[in-house]
């Protein structure tokens, strides 16, 4: 693993599988009440430019349970608000703590920060990528499908048979990271979205380049019935993300046919998993019937943010 986790492609497939194995081991220890504190005496600084529930809580609790000290900052409470540069802030934090997590809008801000930091920098979400989320998503699929053994070994061949469909706004940060990770893992991944809501040419080109060497099948489909047919997992996200409130009416009109509901689930493979990264707007991009249904793994995804984040912290902060 590289010193930072900014994009999902900062990891190799081997490193990703090792992270899944470590997350499984850490989760098992936690469930059995076995202390595991490899980060005793270490501190993680977390800077939030945007609201957060799962990222802030899971990293804070994870760092604490690993024996370390979590320090959470609203960016508005730091000297960044008064014009201190990202470079100077990064240099100072590098003298105090052992790792930095940043949740911000502008991906370039994160890159600028990492350029000047001498300690690991973790992407807690930008408008372009959300790598920690998608690692949790795939870890949860492995668990539910039984493709990870009691020793944490991933059944990679079974995983590669997966058909995974993202439904809705396929141009957002989670879709971008899922697109790249799916290409890396060699699965069939479909973005099922209306025109104007598909991944950028940059992300599609990168995903298809990766897929050429892994055997992944990457595609975009505008027709819902065709897109979801035979899907083993259906994933959706909010239609209006932070900063897109002015587009609300148009987005709802364009994306309404792509709602994850029982009719859509019936067109997928038997036992198809329903997924969402949360927060969800029930009755909009997903119905409560699906969200609370027997095939939903949405709250397992949320729980596993804690375990996969612990694995990331152990790998980055013990190098």
N, C-alpha and C positions, 0 to 999 in steps of 0.2 A: 504494500500500500504506500502511496505517496504521502508526503508529510501533511497534505491538506485534503479535505473532501469538499470540493467546490462544485464539481460536475460529476455525474455518475460515471463518466468515462475516465475519471481519475483512478478508478479501480480496474484491475484485470478480472477476468472471469474467475480465475483461481482465488483471488483475494475476496471476491464476493461470496463464493462458496465457503471459504474459511470463515467469513463473517457470519454466515448463516449457522455454521457449525458452532461457533463461539456463542452466538445468541441463544442457541438451543441449550448449550451447557449452562450458561448463566441463568436462563429462565428456570431450568431444572433445579439448580442450586437454590434459587429464590423460593420455589414452590416447596422445597424440602426444608427450608429454614436454615440452610447452610451458609454461614457468613463468607463473603467473597469481597475482599477489600484491597485490590491491587493498586488503587489510586490514593492510598492513605498519604496525607501530606501534600497532595496536589490540589490545584485550584483551577476552575473553569470560569472564565468571564463570558457572559452572554449579553449581547447588545441587540435590543429590539427597536427597530424603526416602525414596525407594524404590529398590530394586535396578535396575540398568540394564546392558545390554550394547551393543545397537546405538545407542541414543541417545547414550550417553557416548562411545563410541569414534568414531562418525561425526562428532559435533560437535567433538571434540578434534582428530581428524586433519584434518577440514575446515578448522578455524580455523588450524591450523598450516600447511597447504598453501596457504592464502590469504595467508600472511605474518604472521598475527596470533598472539597468545598465548592459549592455552586454560588456564583455571584451574578445576580441579574440586574441589568441596567436598562432603563428606558433611554433611548438615544437623546431625547430632549433634556435629560438630566445631566448629560455629560458636556464637556467643553466643545464637543462637535457642534452644539447648538450655537455657540458663540464664534464659530469659524475656525476652530482648530482643525488642521488637515487630517485626513485619514492616515496618511503616512506617519505623522507625529503621534497620533493616538495609538497606532499599531506598535510603534517603537516603545512607547511607555508601557503599554499592556504586556509586551513581551518581557519586560523586566520584572513584572509582578506575578504573572500567572503562567500556567503550563499549557493552556489552550484557549481559543476564542471561538465562540459561536456567534454568527451574525444573521439576523433576519431583517432583510431590507428589500426595497423595491428594485433598485437599480443593480443589475448584475455586475456592472462595471465598478460600482463602489466596492463590492466584495473583492473583486480582482485587485483593485488598487490597495485595499487594506492588506491582502495577503502578500502583495509584492514587498511590503515594508515590515511584515511580521517575521520574527525569527522562531515562532512557535506554531503549532498546527492551527489552521483556520478551518472551521466547519460551516457549510452552507445550511442555515436553518430555514431557508426559503428565500428565493428572489423571484422576480417576475419571469425569469427564464427557466429555472430548475428547482426541484425539490428532492434531492437525492435520498435524504434520510427517510422520507415518506415512502418512496417506491421500494426501498430495501425492505421495509416493514411489510409492504403489500405482498411482495413475492415470498417472504418468509411465512406469512400467514397462509398463502396458497399451499405451500409445501406442507405445513402442519395439517391443514384440513384435508388435503388429498392423501395424506399418509406417505408423502414422498421424502420424508426425512426420518431417519431411523432413530432408535433409542440412544445411539451414540452420536447423533447429530449429522450423520453422513447423508448427503443429498443424493436422491436417485435422479441423476442428471438426465438419463435417457427418457424417463417418464416425463420429466419437466419439459423436454423438448417437443413432446406431443401436444402440449397445451395450445388451445386456441383462446386467445385473450382479446377482448373487445372493449375499447374505450368509447363510450357513448356520450355525445354532447359537444361541448366546446373543446375540440381537439387541438386548439392552439395555445392552451394554457401551460403553466409550468409543470404540473403533475403529468399531463399528457406528454410533454417533451421528454421528461425523465423516464417515463414508462416506455416510450418509443425506443429510446436508446438502450435501456436495460433489456428490453425484450429482444432487440436485435443482438445484443451481446450474448444472451442466454440461448439463442437459437430457436425461439418459439414462433408461432404464428400470431402476429399482432395486427389488429385492424382498428383504425381510427374511423368510427362511424359518425360523421358530422355533416351538417349542411355546408354548401359552398360559402367560403368566407370565414369558416371556423376550423380550418385544417391547419396542421403544423406548417411552420415556415419552410421555405425551400432549404434553408440552412440545416434545419433539424432532419428533414426528410433525406437530404443528401447524405448526411452523416450516418443516419440509421441504415440506409441502403448500402452504403460502403461497408459498414460493419457486417450487415447481413450477408454480403457476398462471400465473407470468409467463415461465417458460422452456420449458414444454411437457414437462417431465419426467413420467414415470409412476412414482409411488411407491405401493408396496403391501406388505401383510403377508400371508403365506401360512403356514398350519400344516401343510399337506400337502406332503411332500417332493417327490413325483413331479410335482405341479402346479407347485410353486415353481421347480424347477430345469429344467423343460422349456424347451428352446431357449436356455438360458443361454450367453453367450459367455465369462463368467468366473464361477467359483465361489470364494468366499472363506470361510475359517473362522478361528476363534481358539480359544484354550484355553477349556475349560468352567469351570474354577475359577481365577479371577484372585486376585491378592494381596488378602488380607483376607476371602476367601470359603471358607477351608479347612473351616469348621464345616458348610458346606452340601455338602460333596463328594459324599456318597452320593446325596443327592437329585438333585443336578445331573447326575451320571453317569446315573442312571436316567431322568431326564426328557429328556436330550439325546442319549442313545445312538442313537435313530433318525435323528439329524441328522448323523451322522458323514460326513465327506467321504471316500468310498471309490470303488472302480472302478465299482460298480453305479450310484452316484449320477452319476458322471462320464458313464456311458453314456447317461443320460437327457438330458444337456445337448446343446448344439449340437456338431457335429463341430469338433474343434480347440479345444474349451473350455479356458480357462486355469485352472489350479489355483493358489490364492493363500492365503497365511497370513502374518501379520505377525511371527510368531516371538516368544518361544520356543514350540516345538511339543511336544506330548506324543504321540509316535508311538504309534499303536494306539488312541488315545482319540478326539480330535476329527478326526484325519486318519490315514490309513494310510500306511505307508512306501512302498507301491506307487504311490500317487498323489503323495506328496511328492517322490519321486525319479523320477517318470515324465517322459516327453518333453514333456508339456503343463504341467509345473510351472514357474512363474516365481518361486518363493518366494525363492530365493537371489539372483535378480536384484532383487527388491524390496529385500532387505537391502542389497545393494551400492548401490542407487540412493538409499538414505537419505543416503549420503555426498554425492552430487552435488546432490540437492535441498536438503539442509541448507546446502551451500556457497552455492547460489543465494539462499536465505533470508538468510543472513548478509551477503552482498554487498548485497542490496537494503536490508536494515534498517540496517546499520552504515555505509553510505556516503551516507545521506540528509543 
